Amino acid sequence: MTSDVSPIPLVGIDVGGTFTDFVVFQDGALRVHKVPTTPEDQSQAMVAGLAALGIQQADIVHGMTVATNALLERRGARTALLTTAGFADVLVIGRQNRPHLYRLSQQRPAPLVEDPWRLEVDERLDHTGRVLRPLDEAAVEQLASRLAAGQVESVAIVFLFSFLNPAHEERAAGLLRARLPELPISLSSQILPEYREYERTATTVINAYVQPLVARYLQRLQDRLAHCRLRIMQSNGGAIGLAQASQQAARVVLSGPAGGVVGAFAVARQATGSDAPQLITLDMGGTSTDVALCPGQIPTTAESTITDLPLRLPVIDIHTVGAGGGSIAYLDAGGGLRVGPRSAGAVPGPVCYGRGGTEPTVTDANLVLGRLAPEGFLGGAGEVTLDRAAARRALARLGEPLGLSPEAAALGVIRVANATMERALRRVSVERGHDPRQFTLLPFGGAGPLHACDLADALQIRRILLPPMPGVLSAYGMLVADVARDASRSLLSTLGDLQRDRTPLQQLFQALAEEVQSALAQEGIAHPTLEAALDLRYRGQSYELTVPLALSLDEAALAAAGEAFHRAHEQRYGYAMPGETVETVNLRVRASSPGASAVLPALPDAGPDATAARLPERPVWFDPWEPTPTPCYDRERLQPGNRLAGPAIVHQFDTTIVITPGWQARVDAYRNIWLEKPQ
């Protein structure tokens, strides 16, 4: 998937809460398409969209929310946990973290495994992986009958210290498979061979909980698209084959948001001419907003949570808040205006969609303020016509108790939603030691460009980059994503010890390199690029930071990793201790191969005059007192070199761009729109 001209189309497909997005690259040209998401079966929307595009055979990279929704809605498989005797309650005890420090009564999320199905088996390894007590095989065989009688659909096996010696887990799995050959089994020594019992247990249970649903969905998808080659977007920003995605379903939990960051970074690299752009991404969709800070690279982390459960697998470092176009506005018990996290979703959707929605949303507010055109939604091609009168009635009901007009209430909704997104942007920038003023904001998703100028003003960001297709950028990111596989294993030592004897490091690297290379070989990739990283911490710390490790694995490489750790610690926490002992915790290895090179050529400069793209003016509300006559533009007719001055509205198929007063716009050679605010 690396050539610019393909005999069959390359297609990126992203399933969102409201729409399913398609980006097609063929013969050097890009096409975009949207269809409503079918929550009951996401593959229905995919098949319908491909049929509308006239595509029967394609190379497809797909980002899905099957696993995410199963966790959010707690409707995954009936799962059992098989663990070492005495450790059945690890999943319930968890950590002593208090997410709400001053809340006197806090409730933990319900565990994914019910009490009767956290099962113990007599076996024990010590901290070196040596067998202290052999596996009670007879007990495992007896449990097989109990699992069958209880109609358990999936099993997670997590034994103490199995990340050092997987023999007991593998034997237990073999005994169960002999009795229950159709039962999906997830081993912690395969899913997450790292220390920390709670995180390893929780991550393996998440995999077991969603694996049957994901496997059934992918099989159904493969049956319906039998003439297509399918890959699935992982949470780490790389694509993976169906077989691997089916077995390790936890790796695709955050696939949609990951595609957006990959697409944004690819656009920014081309637009800036830099391989290391300084970027903050803002993906505002129908139900939520995802933000990420890219300090010259796509950020990844192995410390994420999903529905308050730890998911300790490599993911793109994204912060999510419940503010999207479909977020519902309401008054709380104290009469205060709130927006989200509850969403109108795809069905019934915002009031203006006319599908039965009655509660006002952010989309309704943008429509009432004139920022969305009823006839211009989805390009004005007739797919969706918005009911402004219905939206205005809903905003009037919301504003009446506050003594606000529909327009003033709509502005309030926008400001509350913006405040939520501003906090998210500060979370990934200011709170981590980065000055947002040094970064370019890249908004995308169907609603991101509507709010970009307001958010940039709040953070004093002076440059905004709007790609040609912001509403489907996640699908574009899937199209260009690398094919990749990550592996990790605990390496509990110190940098000093490894510098004196690098044998443990070299042996572990070789094993992980063979694992990831073998995984990509199944995808037909023979010579992937390898990268390595170490999780490091100061002695006595209980958390670590990940830094790159040169593949030479020599003394100089370890010394450089140590220096990188000191700098990263200074950046994140405000101090470093170069004289302190640095411990190694995990070794990480990644194998990757480039995805599609779906890059359009630069176009000639057409001059600053944008008159040819002008549409009729309309009144737009930027303050609660009166509307401002605002020129509108058709983005399809904007040419490289064209310049605009705010206020202005730019319409296109997949989104609407609001340029607020004081901002200047120019179109570059790749048809990106740059927004800049003079000092």
C-alpha positions in Angstrom: 0.0 0.0 0.0 2.8 2.4 -0.8 2.3 3.5 -4.4 0.7 6.7 -5.5 -1.4 5.0 -8.3 -3.2 1.9 -7.4 -5.0 -0.5 -9.8 -7.7 -0.9 -7.1 -8.9 1.8 -4.8 -7.4 2.3 -1.3 -10.2 3.1 1.2 -10.0 4.4 4.7 -13.3 4.0 6.7 -14.0 5.5 10.1 -17.1 4.7 12.0 -18.2 7.6 14.1 -21.1 8.2 16.5 -23.2 9.9 13.9 -21.6 9.3 10.4 -19.4 6.7 8.8 -16.7 8.4 6.8 -15.0 7.2 3.6 -11.8 8.4 1.9 -11.0 6.8 -1.4 -7.6 7.1 -3.1 -7.3 5.9 -6.7 -5.4 7.0 -9.8 -3.8 9.9 -7.8 -7.1 11.4 -6.7 -9.1 11.5 -3.5 -12.8 11.1 -3.0 -14.8 11.5 0.2 -18.2 10.2 1.2 -20.4 10.0 4.3 -23.3 7.8 5.3 -25.2 7.6 8.6 -23.7 5.2 11.1 -25.7 2.0 11.7 -25.1 1.4 15.4 -26.9 -2.0 15.4 -24.3 -3.3 12.9 -21.5 -1.0 11.8 -20.8 -3.2 8.7 -24.2 -2.2 7.2 -23.1 1.4 6.8 -19.7 0.3 5.4 -21.4 -1.9 2.7 -23.9 0.8 1.9 -21.2 3.5 1.5 -19.0 1.3 -0.7 -22.0 0.5 -2.9 -22.8 4.2 -3.2 -19.2 4.8 -4.3 -19.4 2.0 -6.8 -16.6 0.0 -5.2 -16.6 -3.8 -5.2 -12.9 -4.5 -4.7 -10.5 -2.5 -2.6 -7.8 -2.4 0.0 -9.5 -1.2 3.1 -8.2 0.1 6.5 -11.1 0.3 8.9 -11.5 2.1 12.3 -14.3 0.7 14.4 -16.0 1.3 17.7 -17.3 -2.2 18.4 -14.9 -2.8 21.2 -15.3 0.7 22.6 -19.0 0.5 22.6 -19.0 -2.9 24.3 -17.0 -1.4 27.2 -18.9 1.9 27.4 -22.3 0.1 27.4 -21.1 -2.9 29.4 -22.4 -5.4 26.9 -19.4 -7.5 26.2 -19.0 -11.3 26.4 -19.8 -13.3 29.6 -16.3 -13.5 30.8 -14.5 -15.7 33.4 -11.1 -15.0 35.0 -8.8 -17.9 35.9 -6.0 -16.8 38.3 -3.6 -17.9 40.9 -5.1 -19.1 44.2 -5.4 -16.1 46.5 -5.6 -13.5 43.8 -9.1 -13.6 42.6 -9.9 -10.2 44.0 -7.1 -8.3 42.3 -9.5 -7.0 39.7 -11.8 -5.6 42.3 -9.2 -4.2 44.7 -7.4 -2.3 41.9 -5.4 0.7 42.9 -5.9 3.3 45.7 -6.3 6.1 43.2 -9.0 8.7 44.0 -10.1 10.3 40.7 -12.3 12.8 42.7 -10.1 13.8 45.6 -12.7 15.6 47.7 -15.7 13.4 47.0 -16.5 11.6 50.3 -18.2 8.7 48.8 -16.7 7.2 45.6 -17.8 4.2 43.7 -15.6 2.0 41.7 -16.8 0.9 38.2 -18.3 -2.6 38.3 -15.7 -5.2 37.3 -16.1 -6.8 33.9 -16.0 -10.3 35.5 -18.8 -11.1 38.0 -17.9 -12.4 41.4 -18.8 -16.1 40.7 -16.6 -16.2 37.6 -13.3 -15.0 39.2 -11.9 -18.5 39.6 -8.7 -19.6 41.4 -6.3 -22.4 40.6 -3.5 -23.8 42.7 -0.2 -22.9 41.1 2.6 -20.5 41.9 5.8 -19.1 40.4 8.3 -16.9 42.3 9.6 -13.5 41.3 12.1 -15.1 39.0 9.6 -17.3 37.2 10.7 -20.5 38.9 8.0 -23.0 39.8 7.1 -23.1 43.5 3.9 -25.1 43.1 3.0 -27.0 39.9 -0.3 -26.3 38.1 -3.2 -28.3 39.5 -4.3 -29.7 36.1 -7.2 -31.7 37.5 -8.7 -28.5 38.9 -8.5 -26.8 35.6 -10.3 -29.7 33.9 -13.0 -29.6 36.5 -13.4 -25.9 35.9 -14.0 -26.6 32.2 -17.3 -28.3 33.0 -18.3 -25.4 35.2 -17.5 -22.9 32.5 -19.6 -24.8 30.0 -22.5 -25.1 32.3 -22.4 -21.4 33.1 -22.4 -20.5 29.4 -19.2 -18.5 29.7 -18.3 -16.9 26.4 -14.7 -16.0 27.0 -11.9 -16.7 29.5 -8.9 -14.6 30.7 -6.0 -16.5 32.3 -3.7 -14.4 34.5 -1.2 -16.2 36.7 1.2 -14.6 39.1 4.6 -13.8 37.4 3.5 -15.4 34.2 5.3 -12.6 32.3 8.5 -14.3 33.4 7.4 -17.8 32.7 4.2 -18.5 30.6 4.3 -22.3 31.0 1.4 -22.5 33.5 -0.8 -20.2 31.5 -0.2 -22.0 28.3 -0.8 -25.4 29.9 -4.1 -24.3 31.5 -5.2 -22.9 28.1 -4.3 -26.2 26.4 -6.4 -28.1 29.0 -9.4 -25.9 28.5 -9.2 -25.9 24.7 -9.1 -29.7 24.8 -12.5 -29.7 26.6 -14.0 -26.5 25.1 -12.4 -26.0 21.7 -14.7 -23.1 20.7 -14.1 -21.1 23.8 -12.0 -17.9 23.3 -9.1 -17.7 25.7 -6.9 -14.7 26.4 -3.5 -15.2 28.1 -1.8 -12.4 30.0 1.6 -13.7 28.9 0.5 -13.0 25.3 -1.6 -9.8 25.8 0.6 -8.0 28.3 3.8 -9.8 29.5 4.6 -7.0 32.0 4.7 -6.7 35.7 2.0 -5.0 37.8 -0.8 -7.5 38.6 -3.8 -5.2 38.5 -3.0 -3.6 35.1 -2.0 -6.9 33.5 -5.2 -8.5 34.8 -7.5 -5.6 33.8 -6.0 -5.4 30.3 -6.3 -9.2 29.7 -9.9 -9.2 31.0 -10.7 -6.3 28.6 -9.3 -8.3 25.8 -11.4 -11.4 26.8 -14.5 -9.2 27.3 -14.5 -7.7 23.8 -12.8 -10.4 21.8 -15.9 -12.5 20.9 -17.8 -9.4 19.7 -14.9 -8.1 17.7 -14.2 -11.5 16.2 -17.9 -12.0 15.1 -18.0 -8.5 13.7 -14.8 -8.9 11.7 -16.0 -12.3 10.4 -19.3 -10.8 9.3 -17.4 -7.9 7.6 -15.1 -10.3 5.8 -18.0 -12.3 4.6 -19.8 -9.2 3.2 -16.6 -7.8 1.7 -15.2 -11.0 0.4 -13.4 -9.3 -2.6 -11.6 -6.7 -0.4 -8.4 -6.9 1.6 -9.2 -5.6 5.1 -7.0 -4.2 7.8 -8.0 -2.8 11.1 -6.7 0.4 12.7 -5.1 -0.2 16.1 -5.0 2.2 19.0 -1.3 2.7 18.5 -1.8 4.4 15.1 -0.8 1.3 13.0 -3.0 -1.1 11.0 -3.2 -4.8 11.6 -4.7 -7.8 9.9 -8.1 -9.3 10.7 -6.7 -12.4 12.3 -4.5 -10.5 14.7 -7.2 -8.0 15.5 -9.6 -10.8 16.3 -7.3 -12.4 18.7 -6.0 -9.2 20.4 -9.1 -7.1 20.3 -8.0 -4.8 23.1 -5.5 -3.3 20.6 -8.4 -1.8 18.6 -10.4 -0.2 21.4 -9.3 3.4 20.4 -8.8 2.9 16.7 -11.0 5.8 15.5 -9.3 8.6 17.4 -5.9 7.2 16.6 -6.6 7.5 12.8 -7.4 11.2 13.3 -4.0 12.0 14.8 -2.2 10.0 12.2 -4.0 11.9 9.4 -3.5 15.3 11.1 0.3 14.6 11.4 0.5 13.5 7.8 -1.2 16.7 6.6 0.9 18.9 8.8 4.2 17.3 7.6 3.2 18.1 4.0 1.9 21.6 4.7 4.8 22.7 6.8 7.5 20.9 4.9 8.8 19.6 8.2 9.1 16.0 9.4 8.6 17.1 12.9 5.7 19.7 13.0 4.6 21.1 16.4 1.0 20.4 16.4 -2.1 20.2 18.7 -4.9 18.2 17.2 -8.6 18.8 17.9 -11.0 16.1 16.7 -14.6 17.2 17.4 -17.2 14.7 16.3 -20.8 13.9 17.1 -20.4 12.6 20.6 -16.9 13.6 21.9 -13.8 15.6 21.3 -10.3 14.1 21.2 -7.2 16.2 21.6 -3.5 15.3 21.3 -0.3 17.2 21.4 2.4 16.2 18.9 5.8 17.8 19.8 7.4 16.8 16.5 6.1 13.2 16.6 2.9 11.3 17.2 2.7 10.8 21.0 2.1 7.3 22.4 1.6 6.0 25.9 1.1 2.7 27.6 -0.9 4.2 30.4 -4.4 4.8 29.3 -7.9 4.2 30.7 -11.1 3.2 29.1 -14.3 3.6 31.2 -12.0 4.0 34.3 -10.3 0.7 33.6 -6.6 0.6 32.8 -5.6 -0.5 29.3 -1.9 -0.9 29.4 -1.2 -1.3 25.7 0.5 1.1 23.4 -2.0 3.8 22.3 -1.7 7.2 20.8 -1.8 9.6 23.8 -5.2 11.2 23.3 -7.4 13.0 25.9 -11.2 12.7 25.4 -14.0 14.9 26.7 -17.7 14.6 26.2 -18.3 17.6 24.0 -19.4 17.0 20.4 -21.9 18.3 17.9 -24.5 16.0 19.3 -23.8 16.9 23.0 -27.1 17.7 24.7 -27.5 21.1 26.5 -29.6 21.2 29.7 -30.0 23.0 32.9 -28.8 21.2 36.1 -30.5 21.1 39.4 -29.1 24.5 40.3 -30.2 26.2 37.1 -26.7 26.2 35.6 -26.2 25.6 31.9 -24.5 22.3 31.1 -23.4 20.7 27.8 -22.7 16.9 27.5 -21.4 14.4 28.1 -24.8 12.9 27.2 -25.3 12.9 23.4 -28.1 12.7 20.9 -26.0 10.2 18.9 -26.9 9.1 15.4 -30.4 8.3 16.4 -32.4 10.5 17.0 -29.6 13.0 16.6 -29.9 16.8 17.1 -33.3 18.4 16.9 -32.6 20.0 13.5 -32.1 16.6 11.9 -35.9 16.0 12.2 -35.5 12.4 13.4 -37.4 12.8 16.7 -34.8 14.6 18.8 -36.2 17.1 21.3 -33.3 18.2 23.4 -31.1 21.0 22.0 -27.5 20.1 21.1 -24.3 22.0 20.0 -25.2 21.4 16.4 -28.6 23.1 17.0 -26.9 26.0 18.6 -24.5 26.5 15.7 -27.5 26.4 13.3 -29.5 29.0 15.3 -26.4 31.3 15.3 -26.2 31.1 11.5 -22.9 29.3 11.5 -24.4 26.3 9.8 -26.5 26.7 6.7 -29.7 24.5 6.6 -29.3 24.0 2.8 -25.5 23.6 3.0 -25.2 20.7 5.3 -23.1 17.9 3.8 -22.3 20.1 0.8 -25.8 21.1 0.0 -26.2 18.0 -2.1 -29.5 17.2 -0.6 -28.3 14.5 1.8 -29.4 16.3 4.9 -31.6 19.5 5.3 -31.5 21.0 8.7 -34.7 22.4 10.4 -33.6 25.8 11.8 -37.1 26.6 13.2 -37.2 23.4 15.2 -33.7 24.1 16.6 -34.7 27.6 17.5 -37.7 26.4 19.4 -35.6 23.9 21.3 -33.1 26.7 22.2 -36.0 29.0 23.2 -37.2 26.3 25.7 -33.7 26.0 27.1 -33.2 29.8 27.5 -36.6 30.7 28.8 -35.8 29.9 32.5 -32.7 32.0 32.2 -34.4 34.9 30.5 -32.3 34.4 27.4 -33.3 34.7 23.7 -32.8 31.6 21.5 -29.7 33.2 20.1 -28.3 34.1 23.5 -29.0 30.6 24.7 -27.2 29.2 21.7 -24.2 31.3 22.4 -24.2 30.1 25.9 -24.2 26.5 24.7 -21.2 27.2 22.4 -19.3 28.8 25.2 -19.9 26.0 27.7 -18.9 23.4 25.1 -15.8 25.5 24.2 -14.8 25.7 27.9 -14.9 21.9 28.1 -12.6 21.6 25.0 -10.3 24.4 26.3 -9.7 22.4 29.5 -8.9 19.3 27.4 -6.4 21.3 25.3 -4.7 22.7 28.5 -4.6 19.2 29.9 -2.3 18.0 27.1 -0.3 21.1 26.8 0.1 23.5 29.8 -0.3 20.7 32.4 2.5 18.8 30.7 5.0 21.6 30.5 4.2 22.8 26.9 3.4 26.3 25.8 0.4 26.0 23.4 1.4 29.3 21.8 4.3 27.5 20.2 2.0 25.0 18.4 -0.3 25.0 15.5 -3.9 24.0 16.1 -5.3 21.5 13.6 -9.0 21.0 14.1 -11.0 18.3 12.3 -14.0 16.1 12.6 -17.4 17.3 11.5 -17.5 20.1 14.1 -13.9 21.0 14.9 -13.6 23.8 12.3 -16.7 25.4 13.7 -15.0 26.1 17.1 -11.3 26.4 16.2 -11.0 30.2 16.3 -12.7 30.5 19.6 -10.4 27.8 21.1 -7.3 29.3 19.6 -8.2 32.7 21.0 -8.6 31.2 24.5 -5.2 29.6 24.4 -3.5 32.5 22.5 -2.6 30.2 19.6 -1.9 32.3 16.5 -2.0 29.6 13.7 -4.7 27.2 12.7 -4.3 24.6 9.9 -7.4 23.3 8.2 -6.8 20.3 5.9 -8.8 20.0 2.7 -11.1 17.3 4.2 -11.3 17.9 8.0 -14.6 16.2 8.4 -13.1 12.8 7.3 -9.5 13.2 8.4 -9.7 10.1 10.7 -10.6 8.0 7.6 -7.7 9.6 5.7 -5.4 8.8 8.6 -6.4 5.1 8.4 -5.7 5.2 4.7 -2.1 6.5 5.2 -1.3 4.6 8.5 1.7 2.4 8.7 1.1 -1.4 9.1 2.6 -1.9 12.6 2.9 -4.3 15.5 4.1 -3.6 19.0 5.5 -6.0 21.6 6.8 -5.4 25.1 8.2 -7.4 28.0 9.3 -6.5 31.5 13.1 -5.9 31.9 13.5 -5.2 35.7 17.1 -4.0 36.0 19.1 -0.7 36.1 20.8 1.1 33.3 24.1 0.7 35.1 23.7 -3.1 35.3 22.7 -3.3 31.6 25.7 -1.2 30.6 27.9 -3.7 32.4 26.2 -6.8 30.9 24.0 -6.2 27.9 23.1 -9.8 27.4 19.7 -9.7 29.0 18.8 -6.7 26.9 20.1 -8.2 23.7 18.3 -11.5 24.2 15.0 -9.9 25.1 15.2 -7.5 22.1 15.9 -10.5 19.8 12.8 -12.3 21.1 10.5 -9.3 20.7 11.9 -8.4 17.3 11.2 -11.9 16.1 7.6 -11.6 17.5 6.8 -8.4 15.7 8.5 -9.3 12.5 6.6 -12.6 12.4 3.3 -10.7 12.9 4.0 -8.5 9.9 5.2 -11.4 7.8 1.6 -12.7 8.1 0.6 -9.4 6.4 3.1 -10.0 3.5 5.7 -7.6 4.9 9.2 -9.1 4.8 11.5 -6.3 5.9 9.8 -3.9 8.4 11.5 -1.0 10.1 12.3 -1.8 13.8 12.2 0.7 16.7 13.0 0.1 20.3 12.2 2.0 23.5 12.7 1.6 27.3 10.4 2.4 30.2 12.6 4.1 32.7 12.2 5.6 36.2 14.3 6.7 39.2 14.8 4.2 41.9 11.9 4.4 44.4 9.4 5.7 41.8 6.3 3.8 41.0 5.8 5.3 37.5 8.0 5.5 34.4 8.5 7.4 31.2 9.2 5.9 27.8 12.2 7.0 25.8 13.7 5.8 22.5 16.6 3.3 22.5 19.0 3.0 19.6 19.0 -0.4 17.9 22.8 -0.7 18.4 21.9 -1.6 22.1 25.5 -0.7 23.0 26.7 1.3 26.0 26.3 4.6 24.1 22.7 3.7 23.3 21.9 3.1 26.9 23.7 6.3 28.0 21.7 8.3 25.4 18.4 6.7 26.7 19.4 7.8 30.2 19.9 11.4 29.1 16.6 11.3 27.2 14.9 10.1 30.4 16.3 13.0 32.5 15.1 15.5 29.9 11.7 13.9 29.7 11.4 13.9 33.5 12.3 17.6 33.6 9.8 18.4 30.9 6.9 16.5 32.5 7.5 17.0 36.2 9.7 20.1 36.4 12.9 18.5 37.8 15.5 15.8 37.1 17.9 13.8 39.2 20.9 12.9 37.0 22.8 11.5 40.0 20.0 9.1 40.9 20.0 5.4 39.9 17.8 4.9 36.8 15.8 1.6 36.7 14.6 -0.1 33.5 11.0 -1.5 33.7 10.0 -2.6 30.2 11.5 -3.0 26.8 9.3 -2.1 23.8 9.8 -3.1 20.2 7.8 -1.9 17.2 7.9 -3.1 13.6 6.3 -1.0 10.9 6.0 -0.6 7.2 4.7 2.6 5.4 1.0 2.8 4.5 -0.4 4.4 1.4 1.3 7.5 0.0 -2.0 9.3 -0.7 -0.5 12.7 -1.3 -1.9 15.2 -3.9 0.5 17.4 -5.9 1.0 21.1 -5.3 -1.1 23.4 -7.4 -0.2 26.7 -8.9 -0.9 30.0 -7.2 -4.1 31.7 -8.4 -3.7 35.0 -6.6 -5.4 36.5 -3.5 -8.8 37.2 -5.0 -11.4 34.8 -3.7 -14.4 36.4 -5.4 -15.0 33.3 -7.6 -15.8 31.3 -4.4 -18.2 33.8 -2.9 -21.7 32.8 -1.8 -24.5 35.1 -0.6 -24.0 36.8 2.7 -26.1 35.8 5.7 -26.4 37.0 9.3 -24.2 35.2 11.8 -24.3 35.8 15.6 -20.9 36.3 17.2 -22.3 38.2 20.2 -25.8 38.1 21.9 -26.9 41.6 20.8 -27.1 41.5 17.0 -26.0 39.4 14.0 -23.2 40.4 11.7 -23.6 40.2 7.9 -21.0 37.6 7.0 -19.7 36.6 3.6 -19.8 32.9 2.8 -17.5 30.9 0.5 -17.6 27.5 -1.3 -14.3 25.7 -0.4 -14.4 23.7 -3.6 -13.9 26.9 -5.5 -11.2 28.4 -3.3 -7.8 28.3 -5.1 -4.2 28.3 -3.8 -3.2 31.9 -3.0 -6.7 33.1 -2.2 -7.1 35.2 1.0 -10.0 35.9 3.2 -10.6 38.1 6.2 -12.9 37.2 9.1 -15.7 37.2 9.8 -16.4 34.6 7.1 -18.0 31.2 6.7 -16.5 28.5 4.4 -18.8 25.6 3.4 -17.7 22.2 2.2 -19.1 18.7 2.0 -17.8 17.4 5.3 -17.7 20.4 7.6 -18.2 24.2 8.0 -15.4 26.5 8.8 -16.1 29.6 11.0 -13.6 32.4 10.7 -14.3 34.8 13.5 -13.5 38.6 13.4 -9.8 39.3 13.6 -8.6 36.2 11.8 -7.0 36.1 8.4 -7.1 33.1 6.0 -5.0 32.0 3.1 -5.1 28.9 0.9 -1.8 27.1 0.3 -0.6 25.0 -2.6 -2.1 21.8 -1.2 -5.5 23.5 -0.7 -5.1 23.7 3.1 -6.5 26.8 4.7 -4.2 28.6 7.1 -5.8 30.9 9.7 -3.6 33.4 11.3 -4.2 36.2 13.8 -1.9 39.2 13.7 -0.1 40.2 16.9 
